[in-house]
Amino acid sequence: MASSIKISDLAAYAGKYNKQLVTRLVNGLQVAQDVTVRPGVKNRELITKLSVDGQMGPYTGVKRNNPDAIKFEPRILEVFVGQYDVNIDPMKFRDTWLSEVMKPGVNPLDIPFE
């Protein structure tokens, strides 16, 4: 069965379901469990920030009513174009644990992880 799959078929599948695949990848990341993804923000978006005054203390079981402790403040989510470049010299890591996971016969200038 594996021999019947063609690279062109995989490329066509990835092209057709590009958005769904990227969404599934992003939502599957651990960080996606801790943040809210806001797709489609093009420039600026007004969101709400919740601030709570007061200090943490030991649990007493007694509720203290302080309605002024909770504040909602406007906040602007702004999108910028960015870029981050990383230069990795694989020879620098050749004598570390990374050398144990390199494939046999690999070019020493190749980075061991995709």
N, C-alpha and C positions, 0 to 999 in steps of 0.2 A: 504494500500500500504506500509506503514512504517513497518508493521509487516512482510512483505515478503522479506525485505532486510536482508541479512545475514552478519555477521561480516566477514566471510571468503571472501564474494564477495567484500566487501569494501577493505579488505587487498589486494586482488588480483588486484583490480582497482588501488589502491595506488602504488602497486609494479610495475604495467605495465606502469603507467604514472608518475612515480616518478620525473623524470627530468622536465617535463612540469608543474607539480604541484609546485615544488620548485621555478621554474622560475617565475611562475605567482605570487606566494607569495612574492618573493623578489621584483619584479617589481611593485607590488601593495603597497609597503611600501612608506611612504611619503619621506623618505630619498632617495629613488631611483629616485625621480624627481629632486633631487639636485646634484646627483653624476653620473659619468659615470661608468657603470659596465663593467669590463674587464674580461670576463670568459676565463678560459683556460690558465692563466699565471702559468707556472710551476716553474720557477726559477727567471729569470731576463728578463726585457723587456725595451728597450730604447724607451722613449716617449719624447715629446717636451714640454717645459715650455715656456709660453708667459710672458714676463715682459714688463711693460709699464712705462717709466719714466715720470716725471712731477707731477704736483699737481692739486688737484681738486680746482675748483673755481666756482663762480657764472656763470650762463649761460649768454653769451653775444650775441650769434647768429653769431659771427665772427669766421671763421675757421682759426686756426693757423697751418700752415703746418710745421711739425717737423718729418721728416722721420727717424731720429735717435732715436726717443722715443720708438719705438717698437723693442724688441729683442727676438729672439728665442734661447733658450738654451737647450742643451741636459739634460735629466733627466732620472734616472734609477728607474723603478718600480721593487721592489724586494719583494719576497714572503717569509715569515717565518712561521713556525709552531708555534701556540700560544695556550694558554689556559687561561681561566679566571674563577675562582671559586667564588661563592657567597654563603655565609652561612647566612640564614635568620632564626631568632628565631621568630616564629609566636606569641608566648606569649608576646613578646615585643610590638606588635601592637594590642593586644587584646582589649585595651581600647581606640583605635582610631577609625576613620571612617571606617577602614577595618572591624571592628566587625559588622557593619551594613549590610555588603554585604555577610556575611557568611551564609551558608545554615543552616536551623534549624536541630538540631540533629547531626551536623558535629563534628568530633573529634577536640578538641581545639588545638591539635598539628598539624592539617592539615593547609596548606597555602590556603587562600580562593580563590586565582586565579590559574588557570591552567598554 
